[in-house]
C-alpha cells in the first residue's frame, strides 16, 4: 500500500498493527514520532549549523530517512534486511531523492565510519540498547532514540527491565515517566563509558513508546556531570509519597515518612535531571508544518513539555482522589489551590490529569483541603 506523510509518498507492506511479521516493518502509529523528528532536526540544525549528515540506523521502509532527505539532510540508511534495503531504495526513487542505503548492521557501520554522522537515529523494534554503545562512541552531535519496549522500562515486566537497562524499574501510577527516566539512565551510563556526556534536549512518551534526543559532549567532565544526574526514587504504594536521592548508592527507606508503611519501593538508578530543554522544545514547535498529519497533536505535546516542571515524578490527580476517597475537583482549580499555597505546579504531557509539583503528597493534601 502507499502512504503519504510529510510531503513524501512511500510504498509499505500491509501489516496487522505493530506486530512483527516477515514483511518489512512499518508502523503507522509512529507518524507523530516522525513528524516531531523532522521538526527537531530543523531546530537542531539551527542550534548546531555544522550538523548535516543523518543516519537512520534501522531504516525498514525508509520513511524516516526519506523524510530527513526531503528536508535537506545528507542521509544514510542502514538495515540488515535485504528486502528493507530494496524497498528503501525504491521509495527514494519514487520521491526523486538521493541517499545512501547500506545493507549492514548499524553497529558495524558506525564503528567502521567513525565521525561520519552528525546525527544518529536509533528506532528499532523493541529495545534500543543493542545499538547504544556504537551510537554514543561514534556520533558527533546528537543521538535520537526510540524505545517501544515500555513494559520492561516501566516495571510491568520487572526482570526483563533489570536485564536490559541495568536498573530496577517500578510499575507505579507514573509508569510512563518511570520508563523515560530508566531509559535516560541507561543511555547516560552507556555514553559515559566513552567519556561522552549527554543532555536531553527533547523527550516525550506517546503511544506506547519513549522518545528522546540527546545532545553529546565529548568531555569527561560532562560525562561526570551526566552521571551526577542519576539517583533513586523511593515510592510508597500506600499513600503515594515519593522522594528521590541523588547518587549511585541507594539508601532505601525502611518506613514511609508520611504514613509509616513498611512497603516502600525503590527504583533506580534513574535519571533525575531535566528531560528536555524548554528553549529547544519551543524551537521545535516553531518548526512544525501545519500540513503534517499530526501537527495539532505535536503542537499540544510540545506546548505541555515547554511548561513542564523539571522534577521527578509526576502525580495523577484522579489516582490521588481515589486514594483519598474523595470526588475530584477540576484540574485548574486543583492546580490553583496548590499555587495559592506557594507551590510550583505544571501540567504534564503524560495525561490530562497528570501534573508536577514541588509539594509532597502530604502538602498537596493539606493545600487542597481534603482533610478539612
C-alpha positions as CSV (number, residue, x, y, z in Angstrom):
1,X,0.0,0.0,0.0
2,X,1.0,3.6,-0.5
3,X,1.4,6.0,2.4
4,X,1.7,9.8,2.1
5,X,3.3,11.5,5.0
6,X,5.1,14.8,5.4
7,X,5.1,15.6,1.7
8,X,6.5,12.2,0.6
9,X,4.9,9.0,-0.6
10,X,6.2,5.6,0.1
11,X,5.2,2.0,-0.5
12,X,4.9,-0.1,2.6
13,X,3.7,-3.7,3.3
14,X,0.3,-4.1,4.8
15,X,0.8,-5.3,8.4
16,X,-1.5,-6.1,11.3
17,X,-0.9,-3.3,13.8
18,X,2.7,-3.1,15.1
19,X,3.2,-6.9,15.2
20,X,6.5,-8.3,13.9
21,X,6.0,-10.2,10.6
22,X,8.2,-11.4,7.8
23,X,7.4,-8.3,5.9
24,X,9.5,-5.1,6.1
25,X,8.3,-3.3,9.3
26,X,6.2,-0.2,9.1
27,X,4.3,1.3,12.0
28,X,1.6,3.9,11.1
29,X,1.2,4.8,14.8
30,X,4.7,6.4,14.7
31,X,3.7,9.3,12.5
32,X,3.7,11.6,15.4
33,X,7.2,10.4,16.2
34,X,8.4,11.1,12.7
35,X,6.7,14.5,12.5
36,X,8.4,15.5,15.7
37,X,11.7,14.1,14.4
38,X,11.7,16.3,11.3
39,X,10.8,19.4,13.4
40,X,13.5,18.5,15.9
41,X,16.1,18.1,13.2
42,X,15.2,21.5,11.8
43,X,15.5,23.0,15.3
44,X,18.8,21.2,15.8
45,X,20.2,22.5,12.6
46,X,19.6,26.0,13.9
47,X,21.3,25.1,17.2
48,X,24.3,23.3,15.5
49,X,24.8,24.6,11.9
50,X,27.6,22.1,11.1
51,X,25.2,19.2,11.6
52,X,24.3,17.8,8.1
53,X,24.8,14.0,8.0
54,X,22.0,11.9,9.4
55,X,22.0,8.2,9.9
56,X,18.7,6.2,10.1
57,X,20.2,3.2,11.8
58,X,17.2,0.9,11.4
59,X,15.6,2.0,8.2
60,X,13.0,-0.6,7.4
61,X,10.8,1.0,4.7
62,X,13.0,4.1,4.8
63,X,10.2,6.5,5.6
64,X,12.0,8.4,8.4
65,X,15.3,8.7,6.5
66,X,13.5,9.7,3.3
67,X,11.7,12.5,5.2
68,X,15.0,13.7,6.5
69,X,16.4,13.6,3.0
70,X,13.4,15.6,1.7
71,X,14.2,18.2,4.4
72,X,17.8,18.7,3.1
73,X,19.8,16.3,5.2
74,X,22.6,14.2,3.8
75,X,21.1,10.8,4.7
76,X,22.5,7.3,5.2
77,X,20.1,4.5,5.9
78,X,21.1,1.1,7.2
79,X,19.2,-2.2,7.6
80,X,20.3,-5.9,7.9
81,X,17.3,-7.0,5.9
82,X,18.0,-7.0,2.1
83,X,14.3,-6.6,1.4
84,X,14.2,-3.5,3.5
85,X,17.2,-2.0,1.6
86,X,15.5,-2.8,-1.7
87,X,12.3,-1.1,-0.5
88,X,14.1,1.9,0.9
89,X,15.9,2.4,-2.4
90,X,12.6,2.1,-4.4
91,X,11.0,4.7,-2.1
92,X,13.8,7.1,-2.6
93,X,13.4,6.8,-6.3
94,X,9.7,7.2,-6.0
95,X,10.3,10.6,-4.4
96,X,13.2,11.6,-6.7
97,X,15.5,11.8,-3.7
98,X,19.1,10.7,-3.0
99,X,20.5,8.9,0.0
100,X,23.0,6.2,0.7
101,X,21.3,2.9,1.7
102,X,23.5,0.2,3.2
103,X,22.7,-3.5,3.8
104,X,24.6,-3.6,7.0
105,X,24.2,-3.8,10.8
106,X,24.2,-0.3,12.1
107,X,26.7,-1.2,14.9
108,X,29.3,-2.3,12.3
109,X,28.6,0.7,10.1
110,X,29.1,3.1,13.0
111,X,32.3,1.5,14.1
112,X,33.7,1.4,10.5
113,X,32.8,5.0,9.7
114,X,33.6,6.9,12.9
115,X,32.7,10.6,13.0
116,X,30.9,10.5,9.7
117,X,27.5,11.0,11.2
118,X,26.4,14.2,13.0
119,X,23.0,12.8,14.0
120,X,22.2,9.1,14.6
121,X,18.6,8.0,14.9
122,X,18.0,4.6,16.6
123,X,14.4,3.5,16.2
124,X,14.4,-0.3,16.4
125,X,11.6,-2.8,17.0
126,X,11.9,-3.1,20.8
127,X,14.9,-2.1,22.9
128,X,17.5,0.4,21.6
129,X,20.2,-0.8,24.0
130,X,21.9,-3.2,21.5
131,X,22.7,0.0,19.4
132,X,23.6,2.3,22.2
133,X,27.4,1.7,22.5
134,X,28.1,2.2,18.8
135,X,25.9,5.2,18.6
136,X,27.5,7.1,21.5
137,X,31.0,6.0,20.7
138,X,30.8,7.2,17.1
139,X,28.3,10.1,16.7
140,X,29.4,13.7,16.6
141,X,26.4,15.8,17.9
142,X,23.0,14.2,18.5
143,X,21.6,10.7,19.2
144,X,17.9,10.3,18.9
145,X,16.4,7.1,20.5
146,X,13.1,5.4,20.4
147,X,12.2,2.5,22.8
148,X,9.0,0.6,22.2
149,X,9.5,-2.0,25.0
150,X,7.7,0.1,27.5
151,X,6.6,-2.8,29.7
152,X,10.2,-3.6,30.8
153,X,11.1,0.1,31.1
154,X,8.2,0.9,33.4
155,X,8.5,-2.2,35.6
156,X,5.5,-4.2,34.2
157,X,8.0,-6.8,33.0
158,X,10.3,-6.5,36.0
159,X,13.1,-9.0,35.3
160,X,13.5,-8.0,31.7
161,X,13.6,-4.4,32.7
162,X,16.5,-5.1,35.0
163,X,18.3,-7.3,32.4
164,X,18.0,-4.8,29.5
165,X,18.5,-1.5,31.3
166,X,20.7,-2.4,34.4
167,X,18.2,-0.6,36.7
168,X,15.3,-1.6,38.9
169,X,12.1,-0.2,37.4
170,X,8.8,0.1,39.4
171,X,5.3,-0.1,38.0
172,X,3.6,2.9,39.5
173,X,0.9,5.4,38.5
174,X,3.7,7.5,36.9
175,X,4.9,4.4,34.9
176,X,5.4,6.5,31.7
177,X,7.8,8.8,33.3
178,X,9.5,5.9,35.1
179,X,10.1,4.4,31.7
180,X,11.6,7.6,30.3
181,X,13.9,8.1,33.3
182,X,15.1,4.4,33.3
183,X,15.9,4.8,29.6
184,X,17.8,8.1,30.1
185,X,19.7,6.5,33.0
186,X,20.8,3.5,30.8
187,X,21.8,5.7,27.9
188,X,23.7,8.2,30.0
189,X,25.7,5.4,31.7
190,X,26.4,3.9,28.3
191,X,27.6,7.2,26.9
192,X,29.8,7.9,30.0
193,X,31.8,4.7,29.3
194,X,33.2,6.6,26.2
195,X,33.7,9.9,28.2
196,X,30.6,11.3,26.5
197,X,28.2,13.5,28.4
198,X,24.5,13.6,27.3
199,X,22.0,16.4,27.7
200,X,18.3,15.6,26.9
201,X,17.0,18.4,24.7
202,X,13.6,16.8,24.0
203,X,11.9,13.7,25.4
204,X,8.3,12.5,25.2
205,X,6.3,9.4,25.9
206,X,3.5,8.8,23.4
207,X,1.5,5.9,22.0
208,X,3.4,3.2,24.0
209,X,6.9,4.3,23.1
210,X,9.6,6.5,24.7
211,X,11.5,9.0,22.5
212,X,14.5,11.1,23.5
213,X,17.0,13.4,21.8
214,X,20.4,13.5,23.5
215,X,23.0,16.2,22.6
216,X,26.5,15.0,23.1
217,X,29.6,16.5,24.6
218,X,33.0,14.7,24.3
219,X,34.4,16.0,27.6
220,X,34.9,13.7,30.5
221,X,33.8,16.4,32.9
222,X,30.4,16.5,31.1
223,X,30.2,12.7,31.3
224,X,30.7,13.0,35.1
225,X,28.1,15.7,35.2
226,X,25.6,13.4,33.5
227,X,26.3,10.6,36.0
228,X,25.6,13.2,38.8
229,X,22.1,13.4,37.5
230,X,21.4,9.8,38.4
231,X,19.8,8.5,41.6
232,X,16.9,6.6,43.1
233,X,13.2,7.2,43.7
234,X,11.5,5.8,46.8
235,X,7.8,5.3,46.4
236,X,5.1,4.4,49.0
237,X,2.3,2.5,47.3
238,X,0.1,3.0,50.3
239,X,-0.1,6.8,50.4
240,X,1.7,7.7,47.1
241,X,4.5,9.6,48.9
242,X,7.6,9.7,46.7
243,X,11.1,11.2,47.2
244,X,14.4,11.0,45.3
245,X,18.0,10.8,46.3
246,X,21.0,11.5,44.0
247,X,24.0,9.2,43.7
248,X,24.7,5.7,42.7
249,X,24.4,4.3,46.2
250,X,20.8,3.8,47.4
251,X,19.6,4.2,50.9
252,X,16.1,2.6,50.8
253,X,13.6,3.8,53.3
254,X,12.6,1.3,56.0
255,X,9.3,3.1,56.6
256,X,7.3,5.8,54.7
257,X,7.9,9.2,56.4
258,X,4.3,10.1,55.5
259,X,2.2,7.1,56.5
260,X,4.6,4.8,58.3
261,X,4.1,1.9,55.8
262,X,7.0,-0.6,55.6
263,X,6.2,-1.4,51.9
264,X,8.3,1.4,50.4
265,X,9.6,0.5,46.9
266,X,12.9,1.8,45.4
267,X,13.6,2.3,41.7
268,X,16.9,3.1,40.1
269,X,19.3,4.2,39.1
270,X,17.0,6.6,37.2
271,X,17.7,9.9,35.5
272,X,16.7,12.7,38.0
273,X,17.7,15.7,35.9
274,X,15.7,17.6,33.3
275,X,14.3,15.5,30.4
276,X,14.2,18.4,28.0
277,X,15.5,21.9,27.2
278,X,12.5,24.3,27.2
279,X,14.2,26.6,24.6
280,X,14.8,23.6,22.3
281,X,11.2,22.4,22.8
282,X,10.0,25.9,21.7
283,X,12.3,25.9,18.7
284,X,11.0,22.5,17.7
285,X,7.4,23.7,18.0
286,X,8.3,26.7,15.7
287,X,9.4,24.2,13.0
288,X,6.2,22.2,12.8
289,X,4.4,22.2,9.5
290,X,0.7,22.7,9.8
291,X,0.2,20.4,6.8
292,X,1.6,17.4,8.6
293,X,-0.8,14.7,9.7
294,X,-0.2,15.1,13.5
295,X,0.7,18.8,13.5
296,X,-2.0,19.7,16.0
297,X,-1.2,16.9,18.4
298,X,2.5,17.6,18.1
299,X,1.9,21.2,19.0
300,X,-0.1,20.2,22.1
301,X,2.7,17.8,23.2
302,X,5.4,20.4,22.8
303,X,3.3,23.1,24.5
304,X,2.9,20.9,27.6
305,X,6.6,19.9,27.5
306,X,7.7,23.5,27.4
307,X,6.0,24.4,30.6
308,X,6.6,21.1,32.4
309,X,8.5,21.3,35.8
310,X,11.9,19.6,35.8
311,X,11.1,17.5,38.9
312,X,10.6,13.7,39.2
313,X,8.0,12.1,39.4
314,X,4.5,13.4,38.3
315,X,1.2,12.8,40.1
316,X,-2.1,11.8,38.7
317,X,-4.9,13.8,40.2
318,X,-7.5,11.1,39.8
319,X,-5.3,8.5,41.5
320,X,-4.8,10.8,44.4
321,X,-8.5,11.4,44.8
322,X,-9.3,7.7,44.6
323,X,-6.7,7.2,47.4
324,X,-8.4,10.0,49.4
325,X,-11.9,8.5,48.7
326,X,-13.0,12.0,47.6
327,X,-14.6,13.3,44.4
328,X,-12.1,15.1,42.2
329,X,-12.4,18.8,41.6
330,X,-11.5,20.5,38.3
331,X,-7.8,20.4,37.3
332,X,-7.4,24.2,37.0
333,X,-9.0,24.7,40.4
334,X,-6.8,22.0,41.9
335,X,-3.6,23.5,40.5
336,X,-4.7,27.0,41.6
337,X,-5.0,25.8,45.1
338,X,-1.5,24.4,45.0
339,X,-0.1,27.6,43.6
340,X,-2.0,29.7,46.2
341,X,-0.3,27.6,48.9
342,X,3.0,28.6,47.4
343,X,4.0,25.5,45.5
344,X,5.2,25.4,41.9
345,X,3.0,23.3,39.6
346,X,2.6,22.4,36.0
347,X,0.5,20.1,33.8
348,X,2.4,17.3,32.0
349,X,2.3,15.7,28.6
350,X,1.8,12.2,30.3
351,X,-2.0,12.6,30.5
352,X,-4.9,15.0,31.0
353,X,-5.0,14.6,34.8
354,X,-1.2,14.4,35.4
355,X,0.8,17.2,37.0
356,X,4.1,18.1,38.6
357,X,4.8,20.0,41.7
358,X,7.5,20.6,44.3
359,X,5.0,19.7,47.1
360,X,5.0,16.4,48.9
361,X,1.9,14.3,48.9
362,X,1.1,15.4,52.4
363,X,1.5,19.1,51.4
364,X,-0.8,18.5,48.4
365,X,-3.5,17.0,50.6
366,X,-3.2,20.0,53.0
367,X,-3.2,22.6,50.3
368,X,-6.3,21.1,48.5
369,X,-8.1,20.9,51.8
370,X,-9.0,17.2,51.6
371,X,-8.7,16.8,55.3
372,X,-10.9,19.7,56.2
